[in-house]
């Protein structure tokens, strides 16, 4: 039994007239009658009562009419759902991001605009360090990563699109001697105590700040580790030490701290969208296009 047999049967059942049904189906009446007879023979039941005056559904035919309509409705739903998934209009998109991403205007803008365009796509969001996002992409655990990396090339198997370049800030206590400076170089911080991300946390940022300090002529002296940016700022507010963070973090207004731009040439951090190399999902393609449009509109 093929779907066309169901369509033939439903049309005849709706018209209860073989000639009119054949006209609707753009076919001859004799071939239509033959197809219905073949269907009845395959099922082993009579679906229609035929007389010279009328055509009527048998009790079995009435039952099959309801079921056949349901089957075709489900086929239409399945086809529509499949096409929408293929076009990136339905499904689940898993998005990883670093801690500073929610502090930019990008997050609310892109998610709001994307949901307006693709309301039937489910978004799964997860905050992750950059190396963890790369690993999750390669193991198909996320689909797009919003990462922080100043590396000139992407890791093997990963493609990246640059989103923005954020200056680095020195975070100090409000009574620190540096607190009122308009800007500062890292070389001026050689005798300071630093609060940093744990070395085992999986973030690339700690290593990058250490490289900047070495370039400025000193080894960073770390007195405390903290895995969250908010915790690091709060520890600065206690007077425990200073820390370096990317500029969107200055949207966090924690009492007792000051944010000072670093003047060093390389004191910045790139934010990029990372995907698997040769990604062919329209879900991902549509999200990246929306992300690019959002950046262009909100520049």
Secondary structure as UniProt FT lines:
FT   HELIX           3..15
FT   HELIX           18..24
FT   TURN            25..26
FT   HELIX           29..43
FT   STRAND          48..50
FT   STRAND          55..57
FT   HELIX           59..86
FT   TURN            87..88
FT   STRAND          91..97
FT   TURN            99..100
FT   HELIX           101..103
FT   HELIX           105..117
FT   TURN            119..120
FT   STRAND          121..127
FT   HELIX           130..138
FT   TURN            139..140
FT   STRAND          144..148
FT   TURN            156..157
FT   STRAND          158..173
FT   TURN            174..175
FT   TURN            177..180
FT   STRAND          183..184
FT   HELIX           186..189
FT   TURN            190..191
FT   STRAND          193..196
FT   TURN            199..200
FT   HELIX           205..215
FT   TURN            216..217
FT   STRAND          221..225
FT   HELIX           229..237
FT   TURN            238..239
FT   STRAND          242..246
FT   HELIX           247..251
FT   TURN            255..256
FT   STRAND          257..262
FT   TURN            265..266
FT   STRAND          268..276
FT   TURN            277..278
FT   HELIX           282..297
//
